[in-house]
């Protein structure tokens, strides 16, 4: 799979410099253990893809505790195998992935929110400007976001690791021709992925740990 950076190839000096810095930092950082590529898509956990109506419930910012409970219950029903670890969080795969919903008590009054990914993780948000729900991962290697019903949902991200994370669009069942869309650089936050070329098209992610 090619590693040509699409927006680098189009000529972006500031991002080109940032890529060099990210690669150097990544090379000097302690290598994280590689993880095996997960089983094909969602088959191993019988995940049911959300319908549009269900997605409208799950991927919105709840304004009441009752609405939050409805979100969590529906998400866990359609995405089995999770453990609720807090009022707003559901953990999967022994903590490898965490889904976090907006807390109604701290609902953002403004459209513009700040990136808030915990250290050592890379996070992706359903809405522009880091609007929840938020998913987060930390492991190296290739990950299929459909395992957690996050395919075609990412609109912004925050990477608090020194590693590059590649973003892909699923093209064929064997993943041979998957399209590389964008990259999260180390310690980078991006408030609005370009529409229609990247926004809501990311199906797979790959954290590069040489």
Protein Blocks (a to p, Z undefined) as FASTA:
>chain_A
ZZbdfklmnopaklmmmmmmmmmmmmmpccddddddddehjlmnopacddfklmmmmmcc
dfbfklmmmmmmmmmmmmghiacfbfkbcceehhlaccddddfklccfbfbdcdfbdehi
acddfbghhiacddddfbecjddfklnopghkafbdcdfbfbdcdddddfbfnlmmpccf
bdcdehiacfbdcdfklgopafbdcdddZZ
